[in-house]
Amino acid sequence: MIRIGFILSSPSPHQVDLLNAIGQRSDVDAFVGYVKSHNSSRHWGRPVPDLPWENLPTGFVQSCTGQLGKWVRSKQADVWLLSSVYTSPATHLLAWILRKQEATFSFLGEPPQPRSGVWGFVQHRLMMSILGKADAIIGTGVESARRYRQLAKPEQPVASVPYCIDVARQLSAPPIVPPGEAEAFRFVASAQLIHRKGLDVLINACRRLTDDGWTLDIYGDGPLKGELERLCRKVRKPIHFRGLLPYEEKDEVFRGKHCFVFSTRWDGWGMVLPEALAMGLPVITTDQAMSAHDFVRDGKNGQIGPANDEAFLASAMLKAMSSRHSLTTQSIAAKEALTNYTPGNEAARLISFLSKVAGKAA
């Protein structure tokens, strides 16, 4: 039996299924502490696992009076997993407490977004401060782990464990069928309407397409909504903003569509991509979406290209439309890419890695 303490940023649906799978194992005793009670920038509420959980005493007064350190000491975990925003003061305090108490811990996180200048220097120092205290590192996916290996010390083990949701129901749906020759090819995008998601690049890429034979629906909300809508009116193409659907209705984004376009400039994971694949949609995405490196097979179930590249997006959309005859084959390949992507499998990988870090048998 191994006792694991999870310290997570806030409740997230991208972690609940994995935590519940861990809770179902007889060889693990696990609990969760949340740095924040909820994520105010997301619309998914406060999804919490079946595992024992509580909000951490991370307030200023609580931290100054040592309550956070007492909480960590009281839990007596064999190994800790710290997965919180590396720029947060609370995360640095927790890493310091764990190290001071000589507790074994692994840091799990998305890789830092590449930046230059002063902020790039500050970002690097903050990240290295966390990594330097950790016994091991876990990246969100294979590309994330590769990037962390470049930052890790030689003796630090590094593993890949992606964010995970249960997509069994979506995978059971039949693959999509191609549209008829007279039917529009329906693209879809779903993202926060922020600069990082690159929707302006996607809209400008559509200038290079003909005016008919296709449509693009964009789902989401955010501070750039007005600016992006004005850009669409200027482009004058069949692009439509559909607003933000409730999280529990996210599958409706993909229904009746033929290809998902993820034009992100940067995503430390990008859960929407495996969600689209599970629904059978081939994807067009950039190489700055970490999840793409786990699931997208270029030319098989989608296309991967550089970020900030209108020419790539336009060319990929044209290729998708011209190869509609193979859409069902691509749809099958999209679903097959997620065959081993289950909470149970990812839980087993995580427990095996943490057991080795703790020096205990899984």
Secondary structure, DSSP 8 states (H G I E B T S, - for coil): -EEEEEEESS--HHHHHHHHHHHT-TTEEEEEEESSS--TT-SS-----SS-EEE---SHHHHHTTHHHHHHHHH--SEEEEES-TT-HHHHHHHHHHHHTT--EEEEE-------HHHHHHHHHHHHHHHHH-SEEEESSHHHHHHHHTTS-TT--EEE-------HHHHTS-------TTS-EEEEEE--SSGGGTHHHHHHHGGGS-SSSEEEEEE---TTHHHHHHHHHHHTSSEEEEE---GGGGGGGTTT-SEEEE--S-BSS-THHHHHHHTT--EEEETTBTTHHHH--BTTTEEEE-TT-HHHHHHHHHHHHHTGGGHHHHHHHHHHTTTT--HHHHHHHHHHHHHHHHT---
